[in-house]
Amino acid sequence: MKASKKQNDRLDVLRSIILHREIRTQEEMIRELAKTGFIVTQGTLSRDLQRLRASKVVVGDGYRYVLPEMKAEKTVRVRVAATGCLYDSAFIGYEVSGNILIVHTQTGFAMAMANDIDQRAFDTIAGTVAGVNTIMVIVRHGYTPDQAVEDLATFLPIQV
């Protein structure tokens, strides 16, 4: 399906907003788009964000939207803010169910933490699925949950 000129123009504006402003919510994003003449629903915005491969990451005292093409300097700064001591308070605990680890986080931290787990590309972990405060960590075939927990303990406050 080919995108319309209007859609391409909207995506260009959305990309520019994300690159140049620290947008924290979809409501804020909708208001910024409206200022440029694009009136969109939350559903349209969500689809546009998926098309741009935008993601929400933890920064300072909240979140912001980022794009894959954002400069390495910004990406490194965001990644540092999303790890380390922040996880000390965001991580609640975990439990094992078969080949799945259920990781519990403070509300709002699961997506950023799951993204961090995926970016680390541990051999023991096939992938993650995140909600608002829960992450399902799927242990790769041939590995045990304990081995995956050892990998997670390299950056999460887990006692092994």
N, C-alpha and C positions, 0 to 999 in steps of 0.2 A: 504494500500500500504506500503510495507516494504522498509525502507531506505537502500540504498547501503552502502557498507563499505566506499567508497570514500565520500559519502555524510556525513556519521557519522564522519569520520575523519575531514572533512571540518567544520562541526558543532562544534567539539571539539576545533579546532583551533580558530574558530570565538568566541566561549565562552571564551577562554583564552585571546584573544585580548581585548574583552570587559571588562573582569575582571581586566586586568593588565595595560591597557592604557586608556587614556582619549580621546576616538574617538568621533569626533564631526559631521562628515558627512559620507554619504555612499561612496563618492569618496575616502575619507581617508581610510575607511574600506576596499574598493576594493584594494587599494595600499598595505595595510598591509597584506591582504590575498595573494596577488601576491608575496610578499617577502617570503612567506612560501610555494610557489609552487602551490597555488590554484588560477587559473584565472577564474573569474566569471563575469557575467553580472550584471547589476543593478537589473534586475528582479529576478535572482537567489538569490542575496544577500537579497532582500526584503523578499522572501519566507523563507530563512534561518533565518532571524531576527524574522519573525512571529513564526517559529517553536520553537525558543528559548524563545519566549515571551519577547523579548527585547523591551525596550521603550526608547524614547528620552525624557530627562528631562532638565529643565533649571538649569544651574549652572553658577555662576559668570557672565561672560560676554557673555555667549552663551549656548550651549547645550552639552550633552554627552549621549551616549548610556549606559543603565544599564540593568541588568538582575534581575529577581525576587530573585535569590539566593544570591545576593550581600549582604555583611555583614550589619548588622543593623546599625553599625556606619556610613558607607558610605551612606546608605539609609536616615538616619536621617539628615546627613549633606546636602544631595541633597534636601531633602524636605524643610529644613529650607531656603535654597537658593531660592527655587521656590515659597516661600510664603512671607507674610509680606510686607515690603516696596516695593519690586519688583512689586507687583500687583498694587501699587499706580500709577505707571507709565505705566504698561501694560494694565490695564483696561481702556477702553474708555467710555463704556456705555451699555445700554441694552434697548430693546423694547419688548413689549408683543404682541403676535399674537395667540389668542385662548388660548390653554393650553401649548403653547411653549414660552419660553423666548429666545430671540435672544441676545446673549452677544457679544459685539464688543471689540476686543483687538488690541493691536499693532501687526503688522505682526510678525508671528512666535511664539506667546505666547498662541494661542488657545488650542493646544494639551496639553500642560503642565497644563494649567488652567482647562481644561475639566477633565483631569486625577485627579487633586486635588479635583474637585467637586465630581467625582465618588468615590474617596477614602474616602471622608467624609460621604458617605452613608446617606444623609439626607432623612428622611421619605417623604418629600414633592417632591422629585425628583426621577423620574423613571430611568433617564439616560441622557447621553449627546452624541452629535455627533460634532466633531470638524473639522474645516478646518484650514486654515492658520491664519486667523484673525477673525473668527466667530465661535461661539459655539451655537448649538441648545440645549437648556436645556428643556427636556420634563417633564412637571409637572405631578406628579402621580395623578391618578383618586382619587377624594375625597378631593383634595387640590386645593387651588387657586394659581394663579401666584403670588399674593401678599405675600402669605405664603412662597413660594419658594424664593422670593426676600429677605424676612426677613432672611432666612437661609443663602443665599449668602452674605448678608451684614455682617455676622459674620466674614468674612475674606476678602471680597472685599470692595473697597471704595465706597459703595452705601449708599446714604442718604435715609432712610426710614421714 
